[in-house]
Amino acid sequence: MSPATRHRRPARSGVRHTLVLGLGVTLLTGCTLGPSQRPALATSGIGAAQTTTTSTSGVPLGAGGPGQQADPIRWSSCSDVDPVDPATGTAFTVECGSVVVSRPSTDPFGNQVIELTRARAPGVSQDAPNLVVLSGEPGQNGRSRAASVAAGLSPTLRDKVAVITVDLTGTGQSAPLDCLSGADSRAIVSLGADPTESSAAGVLSDLSRSLTFECGDLAGAGLSLLNTTSATDDLDTVRAALGQSTLDVLGVGYGATLAAVYADRYPGRVGRMVMDAPTNPLDAMDTTAAAVARGSEKALDAFAAACPTFAGGCPLGGTPRDTITTLVATLDADGSIGSGGTAGGTVLLVLLLGLGDVAGWPELATALASAVKGDTSPLEKLLDKQLGLDGASDWLDGSIIYRCNDSSVRISPPQMTQAVDAIKSDAPLFGPFTAGLVGICASWPAPEAALGAVTGTGAPPVLVLGSVGDPVAPYDGVQSLAGQLASASLVSWQSGQHGSYPTSPCMTGIVDGYLLNAQMPDVGTLCPP
């Protein structure tokens, strides 16, 4: 069945969604709290532009070829998109457009329509340069959230560019594949902390089979075609529809990984490209699962150490880590696993999503303390807030589909036991849970195009950003990705925050200088805390 003609399931009201495979890959990327060799501290880092070798016989080619073709996009007003960012009250001029992606006649989906939105701040002209912003998971910050995405840029940048948001195929308004049932959603937010325990293992196994059946039933033979590699082809079609020879991109999280794969497949079509907190596409899902568990343990130690400094003191008592560990065990013992209520895995999920937001630690501690006292509603509300469940986007399906289709890892129960045993000593709290998240894809069909190493040979200079203590996008993986890309410059931030732009003034200055003036930072730049 074509996503353009399939029927959506009823809305999953009252169910707390989660970026499961974002936790399976993007969040399942561990890190250390700092690089083994830190560059000299710098407060600015903007220096002379770097150069790279490009082909003298035309556009440098990657696996994607010379580039896609598309009819010019026609922008029009769109009444279904709120032009005002609800967080800041900033109003934008918002226009919508569609891009037709031509598919081979053998493609089970046929031609696809990609939905775009362009947001311009007051005073920004129609002929302002376009900046494609890919923020978060597939479908998370697309067409419907254009104003919020634009408002999230620095004032310096958003006053100079037109911000383009994109709904990737199968997400948002681009023929979304809404295949997650209410029962599956409830299971996802209430997984057990240890997938080798019998009740948790049963819920996980049933969930994996159900997801595969539900999504395969709707997508048919085309299910495995929804992946990051195919998304780069769609993205280049967007470039062609915009009438540009190259594409300027700011990617964050999964969006940064997508940008890296695009640079590898279409190096000659890269304009100015920033990859903030990417996942290393070379790492297998189980490898990143173990890594993020170790990084999250260290981030939890930092959280526990900071807890006494919160206003009013630490609500989790004198030993926050022990209190949280007991809470996880107690909730799982209460029989909440898989019910949609608050299980031990729910607590770990909130922590995985919250430890990378240092400013939100006091709220996280308060919600956990309430759960310890028997009131889990603050924890559930925090999870809703973390996942952006404000009615503006519904992206869980897209996250699962793209993540499973990007990985060749299909973990069996014996392999799950081995993975848990191997990680327990390094990450006793998070290790089993993050290993279990890999099992969500256990029954999924084999991928058409699993991700691997990227080089981007022939691309112009690009920026890769990483926080040395980021528990979501591990610094080791960011370093590896930057090393793979032939023309990448790595800029580091001495912080445990997930994503640096525009939170860090130092990083923000570097990014704005690069995107607006092609200024490249000094080699080895490390921004201060």
C-alpha positions as CSV (number, residue, x, y, z in Angstrom):
1,M,0.0,0.0,0.0
2,S,1.3,3.4,-0.8
3,P,1.7,5.7,2.2
4,A,-0.1,8.4,0.2
5,T,-3.3,6.3,0.2
6,R,-3.1,4.3,3.4
7,H,-5.4,5.0,6.3
8,R,-4.1,6.4,9.6
9,R,-4.9,4.7,12.8
10,P,-7.0,6.5,15.4
11,A,-5.1,9.0,17.5
12,R,-3.3,7.6,20.5
13,S,-4.8,9.9,23.1
14,G,-3.5,9.6,26.6
15,V,-0.5,7.5,25.6
16,R,3.0,8.8,26.3
17,H,5.2,8.3,23.2
18,T,8.9,8.0,23.1
19,L,11.7,8.2,20.5
20,V,12.4,4.5,21.1
21,L,14.9,4.0,18.4
22,G,16.3,7.4,19.1
23,L,17.1,5.8,22.4
24,G,18.1,2.7,20.4
25,V,20.6,4.6,18.4
26,T,20.8,8.4,19.0
27,L,20.4,8.1,22.7
28,L,22.2,4.7,22.6
29,T,25.5,6.4,22.0
30,G,27.6,6.4,25.1
31,C,30.4,8.8,25.9
32,T,33.0,9.6,28.4
33,L,32.9,12.9,30.2
34,G,35.8,14.3,28.2
35,P,38.1,13.4,25.4
36,S,41.3,11.6,26.1
37,Q,43.3,14.5,24.6
38,R,41.6,17.8,25.0
39,P,42.6,20.7,22.6
40,A,43.6,24.0,24.1
41,L,40.8,26.1,25.5
42,A,39.5,28.8,23.2
43,T,36.7,31.3,23.6
44,S,36.1,32.2,19.9
45,G,37.8,29.9,17.4
46,I,36.7,31.8,14.3
47,G,39.7,31.9,11.9
48,A,40.7,31.8,8.3
49,A,38.5,29.7,5.9
50,Q,39.9,26.2,5.1
51,T,40.0,24.8,1.6
52,T,39.4,21.3,0.3
53,T,40.3,19.6,-2.9
54,T,37.4,19.2,-5.4
55,S,37.0,17.7,-8.8
56,T,38.2,19.9,-11.7
57,S,35.8,18.1,-14.2
58,G,32.5,19.1,-12.7
59,V,30.5,18.3,-9.5
60,P,32.3,15.8,-7.2
61,L,30.4,12.6,-7.2
62,G,29.3,10.3,-4.4
63,A,27.1,7.2,-4.4
64,G,24.1,9.4,-5.0
65,G,25.4,10.6,-8.4
66,P,25.4,14.1,-9.8
67,G,22.2,15.1,-8.2
68,Q,18.4,14.7,-8.4
69,Q,16.0,16.7,-10.6
70,A,12.7,18.4,-9.6
71,D,10.3,21.0,-10.8
72,P,10.6,24.4,-9.1
73,I,8.8,24.6,-5.8
74,R,5.8,27.0,-5.6
75,W,5.4,28.6,-2.2
76,S,2.0,29.6,-0.9
77,S,0.4,30.6,2.4
78,C,-0.5,27.7,4.7
79,S,-3.3,28.3,7.2
80,D,-2.7,25.0,9.0
81,V,0.7,26.0,10.3
82,D,0.9,28.3,13.3
83,P,3.3,31.2,12.3
84,V,4.0,32.1,16.0
85,D,6.5,30.2,18.2
86,P,4.5,29.3,21.4
87,A,7.6,29.5,23.6
88,T,8.8,33.0,22.6
89,G,5.8,34.5,20.9
90,T,7.9,35.3,17.9
91,A,5.9,35.6,14.7
92,F,7.2,34.6,11.3
93,T,6.0,34.7,7.7
94,V,5.3,31.0,7.0
95,E,4.8,29.5,3.5
96,C,4.3,25.9,2.5
97,G,5.3,24.0,-0.6
98,S,5.4,20.4,-2.0
99,V,8.1,18.6,-3.9
100,V,7.4,15.6,-6.0
101,V,10.0,12.9,-5.7
102,S,10.0,10.7,-8.8
103,R,10.4,7.0,-8.1
104,P,11.2,4.1,-10.5
105,S,8.1,2.2,-11.7
106,T,9.2,-0.8,-9.7
107,D,9.1,1.2,-6.4
108,P,6.2,-0.1,-4.3
109,F,5.5,3.5,-3.0
110,G,5.5,5.1,-6.4
111,N,6.1,8.9,-6.7
112,Q,6.2,10.6,-3.3
113,V,5.3,14.1,-2.2
114,I,7.6,15.8,0.3
115,E,6.1,18.7,2.3
116,L,8.2,21.7,3.2
117,T,7.7,24.9,5.1
118,R,9.7,28.2,4.8
119,A,9.7,30.5,7.8
120,R,11.1,34.1,7.6
121,A,11.6,36.5,10.5
122,P,10.3,40.0,10.2
123,G,12.4,41.9,7.7
124,V,13.8,38.9,6.0
125,S,13.2,39.1,2.2
126,Q,11.8,36.5,-0.1
127,D,15.1,36.1,-1.8
128,A,17.0,35.5,1.4
129,P,19.3,32.4,1.3
130,N,17.6,29.2,2.4
131,L,18.9,27.2,5.3
132,V,17.5,23.7,5.8
133,V,17.2,22.9,9.5
134,L,17.0,19.2,10.3
135,S,16.4,19.0,14.1
136,G,15.8,15.9,16.0
137,E,14.2,12.6,15.0
138,P,12.4,12.0,11.6
139,G,9.1,13.9,11.7
140,Q,9.9,15.6,15.0
141,N,10.5,19.2,13.9
142,G,9.1,19.4,10.4
143,R,6.4,21.3,8.6
144,S,4.1,21.9,11.5
145,R,6.9,23.3,13.8
146,A,8.5,25.7,11.4
147,A,8.1,28.7,13.7
148,S,9.5,26.9,16.7
149,V,12.5,25.7,14.6
150,A,13.2,29.2,13.3
151,A,12.8,30.7,16.7
152,G,15.4,28.2,18.0
153,L,18.2,29.8,15.9
154,S,20.3,32.7,17.1
155,P,18.8,36.1,16.3
156,T,21.9,36.9,14.2
157,L,21.2,33.9,12.0
158,R,17.4,33.9,11.7
159,D,17.5,37.6,10.7
160,K,19.5,36.7,7.6
161,V,18.1,33.4,6.3
162,A,14.8,31.7,5.3
163,V,14.4,28.6,7.5
164,I,13.3,25.5,5.6
165,T,11.8,22.5,7.5
166,V,11.2,19.2,5.8
167,D,8.9,16.2,6.6
168,L,10.8,13.2,5.5
169,T,8.9,10.5,3.6
170,G,6.7,8.5,5.9
171,T,6.6,11.3,8.6
172,G,4.7,14.5,9.4
173,Q,2.7,15.5,6.4
174,S,4.7,13.5,3.9
175,A,2.4,10.5,3.7
176,P,3.0,9.5,7.3
177,L,3.1,5.8,8.1
178,D,1.1,5.7,11.3
179,C,1.5,2.1,12.2
180,L,2.0,2.0,15.9
181,S,-1.0,0.7,17.8
182,G,-2.1,1.9,21.2
183,A,-1.0,-1.4,22.8
184,D,2.4,-1.0,21.4
185,S,2.7,2.6,22.5
186,R,1.8,1.6,26.1
187,A,4.4,-1.2,26.0
188,I,7.1,1.1,24.8
189,V,6.7,3.7,27.6
190,S,6.6,0.9,30.3
191,L,9.3,-1.5,29.4
192,G,11.2,-3.3,32.1
193,A,14.6,-2.2,33.3
194,D,16.2,-5.5,32.6
195,P,15.1,-7.4,29.3
196,T,16.5,-10.7,30.6
197,E,13.9,-10.8,33.4
198,S,11.0,-13.0,32.3
199,S,8.2,-10.4,32.4
200,A,10.3,-7.7,30.7
201,A,11.5,-10.2,28.1
202,G,8.0,-11.3,27.2
203,V,6.8,-7.7,26.8
204,L,9.8,-6.8,24.6
205,S,9.4,-9.9,22.4
206,D,5.7,-9.3,21.9
207,L,6.3,-5.7,21.1
208,S,9.0,-6.4,18.5
209,R,6.7,-8.9,16.6
210,S,3.7,-6.6,16.8
211,L,5.6,-3.6,15.5
212,T,6.9,-5.6,12.6
213,F,3.4,-6.9,11.7
214,E,1.6,-3.6,12.1
215,C,4.1,-1.5,10.1
216,G,4.7,-4.2,7.5
217,D,0.9,-4.5,7.1
218,L,0.6,-0.9,6.2
219,A,3.8,-0.3,4.2
220,G,4.1,-3.7,2.5
221,A,7.2,-4.4,0.5
222,G,8.3,-0.8,0.8
223,L,8.8,-0.8,4.6
224,S,12.6,-1.2,4.4
225,L,12.9,1.6,1.8
226,L,12.2,4.2,4.4
227,N,15.7,4.9,5.6
228,T,18.3,7.6,6.0
229,T,20.1,6.7,2.7
230,S,16.8,7.2,0.8
231,A,16.1,10.3,2.8
232,T,19.3,11.9,1.4
233,D,18.0,11.4,-2.1
234,D,14.8,13.1,-1.1
235,L,16.8,15.9,0.5
236,D,18.7,16.4,-2.8
237,T,15.4,16.5,-4.6
238,V,14.4,19.3,-2.3
239,R,17.7,21.1,-3.2
240,A,16.8,20.8,-6.9
241,A,13.3,22.1,-6.3
242,L,14.7,25.1,-4.4
243,G,16.7,25.9,-7.6
244,Q,20.1,25.6,-5.9
245,S,23.3,23.9,-7.0
246,T,24.2,23.3,-3.3
247,L,22.3,22.9,0.0
248,D,23.0,24.7,3.2
249,V,22.1,22.6,6.2
250,L,22.0,22.8,10.0
251,G,21.5,19.4,11.4
252,V,21.0,18.5,15.1
253,G,20.9,14.9,16.5
254,Y,19.5,12.5,13.9
255,G,19.3,15.5,11.6
256,A,23.1,15.9,11.9
257,T,23.6,12.2,11.1
258,L,21.4,12.6,8.0
259,A,23.5,15.6,7.0
260,A,26.7,13.5,7.3
261,V,25.2,10.8,5.1
262,Y,24.1,13.4,2.6
263,A,27.6,14.9,2.4
264,D,28.9,11.4,1.7
265,R,26.3,10.6,-1.1
266,Y,26.3,14.1,-2.6
267,P,29.6,15.8,-1.8
268,G,29.4,18.1,-4.8
269,R,26.0,19.4,-3.6
270,V,27.1,20.4,-0.2
271,G,27.1,24.1,0.6
272,R,27.6,25.1,4.2
273,M,26.8,22.3,6.6
274,V,26.7,22.0,10.4
275,M,26.4,18.7,12.2
276,D,25.5,19.3,15.8
277,A,25.6,16.2,18.1
278,P,25.5,13.5,15.4
279,T,25.5,9.8,15.9
280,N,28.4,7.9,14.2
281,P,26.7,5.9,11.4
282,L,29.7,3.5,11.4
283,D,28.8,2.2,14.9
284,A,26.4,-0.7,15.1
285,M,23.3,-0.3,17.2
286,D,24.4,-2.7,19.9
287,T,27.8,-1.0,20.1
288,T,26.1,2.4,20.6
289,A,23.7,0.9,23.1
290,A,26.6,-0.1,25.4
291,A,28.3,3.2,24.9
292,V,25.3,5.4,25.8
293,A,24.8,3.3,28.9
294,R,28.3,4.0,30.1
295,G,27.9,7.7,29.3
296,S,24.6,7.9,31.1
297,E,26.1,6.3,34.2
298,K,28.7,9.1,34.3
299,A,26.1,11.7,33.6
300,L,24.0,10.3,36.5
301,D,27.0,10.6,38.8
302,A,27.3,14.3,37.8
303,F,23.6,14.8,38.4
304,A,23.8,13.2,41.9
305,A,26.8,15.4,42.7
306,A,25.0,18.5,41.6
307,C,21.7,17.6,43.4
308,P,22.6,19.2,46.8
309,T,23.1,22.5,45.0
310,F,19.6,22.7,43.8
311,A,17.3,25.3,45.4
312,G,16.0,23.8,48.6
313,G,18.6,21.0,48.6
314,C,18.4,17.6,47.0
315,P,14.9,16.1,47.2
316,L,16.4,12.6,46.6
317,G,18.2,12.5,49.9
318,G,21.9,12.0,50.7
319,T,22.4,9.2,48.1
320,P,20.4,10.1,45.0
321,R,21.8,7.2,42.9
322,D,20.8,4.6,45.5
323,T,17.3,6.2,45.7
324,I,16.8,6.1,42.0
325,T,18.1,2.5,41.8
326,T,15.6,1.4,44.5
327,L,12.8,3.3,42.7
328,V,13.5,1.4,39.4
329,A,13.4,-2.0,41.1
330,T,10.3,-1.2,43.1
331,L,8.3,-0.1,40.1
332,D,9.2,-3.2,38.1
333,A,8.3,-5.4,41.1
334,D,4.8,-3.8,41.2
335,G,3.8,-5.4,37.9
336,S,3.6,-2.3,35.8
337,I,5.8,-3.6,33.0
338,G,4.1,-3.3,29.6
339,S,0.9,-1.8,31.1
340,G,1.4,1.8,30.0
341,G,1.8,2.9,33.6
342,T,5.1,3.9,35.2
343,A,7.6,1.0,35.3
344,G,11.3,0.9,36.1
345,G,12.0,1.4,32.4
346,T,9.9,4.6,32.4
347,V,12.2,6.1,35.0
348,L,15.3,5.1,33.0
349,L,13.7,6.6,29.9
350,V,13.1,9.9,31.6
351,L,16.7,9.9,32.8
352,L,18.1,9.1,29.3
353,L,16.1,12.0,27.9
354,G,16.8,14.4,30.8
355,L,20.4,13.9,31.7
356,G,21.6,15.8,28.6
357,D,19.5,18.9,29.6
358,V,21.6,20.2,32.5
359,A,19.3,23.2,33.1
360,G,16.4,20.8,33.6
361,W,18.1,18.8,36.4
362,P,16.2,20.4,39.3
363,E,12.9,19.6,37.7
364,L,14.1,16.1,37.0
365,A,15.1,15.6,40.6
366,T,11.7,16.9,41.9
367,A,9.8,14.5,39.6
368,L,11.8,11.5,40.7
369,A,11.4,12.4,44.3
370,S,7.6,12.5,43.9
371,A,7.7,9.1,42.3
372,V,9.6,7.8,45.3
373,K,6.8,9.0,47.5
374,G,4.2,7.2,45.3
375,D,3.1,10.0,43.1
376,T,4.3,9.3,39.5
377,S,2.2,11.9,37.8
378,P,5.0,14.6,37.8
379,L,7.3,12.0,36.2
380,E,4.8,11.2,33.5
381,K,4.2,14.9,32.8
382,L,7.9,15.4,32.5
383,L,8.1,12.6,30.0
384,D,5.4,14.3,28.0
385,K,7.3,17.5,28.1
386,Q,10.6,15.8,27.1
387,L,8.9,14.2,24.1
388,G,7.2,17.4,23.0
389,L,3.7,15.9,23.2
390,D,1.9,19.2,22.7
391,G,-0.1,18.1,19.7
392,A,2.3,19.7,17.2
393,S,4.1,16.6,16.1
394,D,3.7,12.8,16.3
395,W,7.0,11.2,15.3
396,L,7.4,7.9,17.2
397,D,6.5,5.9,14.2
398,G,9.0,7.6,11.9
399,S,11.8,7.2,14.5
400,I,11.2,3.5,14.9
401,I,11.0,2.9,11.1
402,Y,14.1,4.8,10.2
403,R,16.2,3.5,13.0
404,C,15.4,-0.2,12.4
405,N,15.9,0.3,8.6
406,D,19.3,1.9,9.2
407,S,20.7,-1.0,11.2
408,S,21.4,-4.6,10.3
409,V,21.5,-5.6,14.0
410,R,18.7,-8.1,14.9
411,I,19.4,-9.3,18.4
412,S,18.2,-12.8,19.5
413,P,17.3,-13.7,23.2
414,P,20.6,-15.5,23.7
415,Q,22.5,-12.5,22.3
416,M,20.5,-10.2,24.5
417,T,21.6,-12.1,27.6
418,Q,25.2,-11.9,26.4
419,A,24.9,-8.2,25.8
420,V,23.4,-7.5,29.3
421,D,26.0,-9.6,31.0
422,A,28.7,-7.8,29.1
423,I,27.6,-4.3,30.0
424,K,26.3,-4.8,33.6
425,S,29.7,-4.2,35.3
426,D,30.3,-0.9,33.5
427,A,26.7,0.3,33.5
428,P,24.6,-1.6,36.2
429,L,21.6,0.8,36.0
430,F,21.4,1.8,32.3
431,G,23.2,-1.1,30.6
432,P,20.4,-3.7,30.6
433,F,17.8,-1.2,29.6
434,T,19.7,0.2,26.7
435,A,20.5,-3.3,25.5
436,G,16.8,-4.1,25.6
437,L,16.0,-1.1,23.4
438,V,18.0,-2.7,20.6
439,G,15.6,-5.7,20.8
440,I,12.8,-3.5,19.5
441,C,14.1,-4.2,16.0
442,A,14.6,-7.9,16.6
443,S,11.8,-9.0,14.3
444,W,12.2,-6.3,11.7
445,P,13.0,-7.2,8.1
446,A,16.6,-7.0,6.9
447,P,17.6,-3.4,5.9
448,E,17.9,-2.3,2.2
449,A,20.7,0.1,3.1
450,A,22.3,-0.1,6.5
451,L,24.4,2.8,7.5
452,G,28.2,2.6,7.5
453,A,31.3,4.8,7.2
454,V,31.1,8.1,5.5
455,T,33.9,10.1,3.9
456,G,32.3,13.0,1.9
457,T,35.3,13.1,-0.4
458,G,35.1,16.3,-2.5
459,A,32.8,18.2,-0.2
460,P,33.7,21.7,0.9
461,P,34.6,22.4,4.6
462,V,31.9,21.3,7.0
463,L,31.5,21.7,10.8
464,V,31.0,18.9,13.3
465,L,30.0,19.9,16.8
466,G,30.3,17.8,20.0
467,S,29.9,18.3,23.7
468,V,32.6,16.3,25.6
469,G,30.1,15.0,28.2
470,D,27.0,14.6,26.1
471,P,25.2,11.4,27.3
472,V,23.0,11.4,24.2
473,A,25.5,11.8,21.4
474,P,28.8,10.5,22.7
475,Y,31.9,12.5,22.1
476,D,33.9,9.5,21.0
477,G,31.4,8.9,18.2
478,V,31.4,12.5,17.2
479,Q,35.2,12.4,17.0
480,S,35.0,9.3,14.9
481,L,32.5,10.9,12.5
482,A,34.6,14.0,12.1
483,G,37.6,11.9,11.4
484,Q,35.8,10.0,8.7
485,L,34.6,13.1,6.8
486,A,37.4,14.4,4.6
487,S,36.7,18.1,5.0
488,A,35.2,18.2,8.5
489,S,36.4,20.5,11.3
490,L,35.5,19.4,14.8
491,V,34.5,22.0,17.4
492,S,34.1,20.8,20.9
493,W,32.3,22.2,24.0
494,Q,33.4,21.5,27.5
495,S,29.9,20.6,28.7
496,G,27.5,17.7,29.4
497,Q,24.7,19.3,27.4
498,H,23.2,17.5,24.5
499,G,23.5,19.8,21.5
500,S,25.4,23.0,21.6
501,Y,23.7,25.5,19.2
502,P,22.6,28.0,20.3
503,T,23.0,27.1,24.0
504,S,26.8,27.9,24.0
505,P,27.6,31.5,23.1
506,C,31.1,30.3,21.9
507,M,29.7,27.6,19.7
508,T,26.9,29.9,18.4
509,G,29.4,32.5,17.3
510,I,31.4,29.9,15.4
511,V,28.3,28.4,13.7
512,D,26.9,31.8,12.7
513,G,30.3,32.9,11.4
514,Y,30.6,29.8,9.3
515,L,27.0,29.8,7.9
516,L,26.9,33.5,7.2
517,N,30.5,34.3,6.3
518,A,32.2,31.0,5.5
519,Q,34.6,31.5,8.4
520,M,36.1,28.3,9.7
521,P,37.3,27.8,13.3
522,D,40.9,27.2,14.3
523,V,41.9,23.5,14.4
524,G,41.2,21.9,17.8
525,T,38.9,24.6,19.1
526,L,37.3,23.8,22.5
527,C,34.7,26.2,23.8
528,P,34.6,26.7,27.6
529,P,31.7,25.6,29.8
